[in-house]
């Protein structure tokens, strides 16, 4: 923590009235970065990771997030090119 002390801002201190639920609101859809789609999880605990599905452009294959435009998930949990064979 000591090496990050210069990043600390008093206005973000809970002792100075900072309320996470009021200050850390998600950006409304359509601002910066476009529509990310639905937030999902991939994998099993403890290796589970969150990802946005980009409206079908991404998916989860066992424990790997992949781009559905160029890859497919095989029944054994591996990834293969769309035009390839599992």
C-alpha positions as CSV (number, residue, x, y, z in Angstrom):
1,X,0.0,0.0,0.0
2,X,2.8,2.4,0.8
3,X,3.9,2.5,-2.9
4,X,0.4,3.6,-3.9
5,X,0.0,6.4,-1.3
6,X,0.4,9.1,-4.0
7,X,-2.7,7.7,-5.7
8,X,-4.9,8.1,-2.6
9,X,-7.5,11.0,-2.8
10,X,-9.0,12.3,0.4
11,X,-12.4,12.8,-1.3
12,X,-12.6,9.0,-1.8
13,X,-12.1,8.3,1.8
14,X,-15.0,6.7,3.6
15,X,-14.0,8.7,6.7
16,X,-14.8,11.8,4.6
17,X,-18.2,10.6,3.6
18,X,-17.5,8.7,0.4
19,X,-20.3,6.3,-0.3
20,X,-19.5,3.6,-2.8
21,X,-23.1,2.9,-3.7
22,X,-23.7,6.5,-4.5
23,X,-20.4,7.4,-6.2
24,X,-19.6,4.2,-8.2
25,X,-22.5,4.0,-10.5
26,X,-22.2,2.1,-13.8
27,X,-22.1,4.3,-16.9
28,X,-25.4,4.2,-18.8
29,X,-25.5,2.2,-22.0
30,X,-24.5,4.0,-25.0
31,X,-21.7,6.0,-23.4
32,X,-18.1,5.2,-24.2
33,X,-17.2,1.8,-25.6
34,X,-20.6,0.9,-27.0
35,X,-22.9,-1.9,-26.0
36,X,-20.9,-4.6,-24.2
37,X,-23.9,-7.0,-24.0
38,X,-24.7,-9.1,-21.0
39,X,-22.3,-9.6,-18.2
40,X,-21.6,-13.3,-17.7
41,X,-19.1,-15.6,-15.9
42,X,-16.8,-18.2,-17.5
43,X,-15.3,-21.2,-15.7
44,X,-15.6,-22.6,-12.3
45,X,-14.6,-21.1,-8.9
46,X,-11.8,-20.2,-8.1
47,X,-10.8,-19.6,-11.7
48,X,-14.1,-18.1,-12.8
49,X,-13.8,-14.8,-14.8
50,X,-16.4,-12.2,-15.7
51,X,-16.9,-11.2,-19.4
52,X,-19.4,-9.3,-21.5
53,X,-20.9,-11.4,-24.3
54,X,-20.9,-8.4,-26.7
55,X,-24.4,-9.5,-27.9
56,X,-23.3,-12.9,-29.0
57,X,-19.9,-11.9,-30.2
58,X,-18.2,-13.7,-27.3
59,X,-18.9,-16.9,-25.5
60,X,-17.4,-19.2,-22.9
61,X,-15.9,-22.6,-23.6
62,X,-15.3,-24.5,-20.4
63,X,-12.9,-21.9,-18.9
64,X,-11.9,-19.8,-21.9
65,X,-13.7,-16.7,-23.3
66,X,-13.6,-16.6,-27.1
67,X,-14.7,-14.6,-30.1
68,X,-17.6,-16.4,-31.8
69,X,-16.7,-14.7,-35.1
70,X,-13.7,-16.9,-35.6
71,X,-13.7,-19.7,-33.1
72,X,-16.0,-22.5,-31.9
73,X,-16.2,-24.5,-28.7
74,X,-15.7,-28.2,-29.2
75,X,-17.4,-30.9,-27.1
76,X,-14.1,-31.7,-25.3
77,X,-13.8,-28.0,-24.2
78,X,-11.1,-27.0,-26.7
79,X,-11.4,-24.2,-29.2
80,X,-11.1,-24.6,-32.9
81,X,-11.4,-22.2,-35.9
82,X,-14.9,-21.8,-37.3
83,X,-13.9,-23.4,-40.5
84,X,-11.9,-26.1,-38.8
85,X,-12.9,-29.4,-37.3
86,X,-13.2,-30.2,-33.6
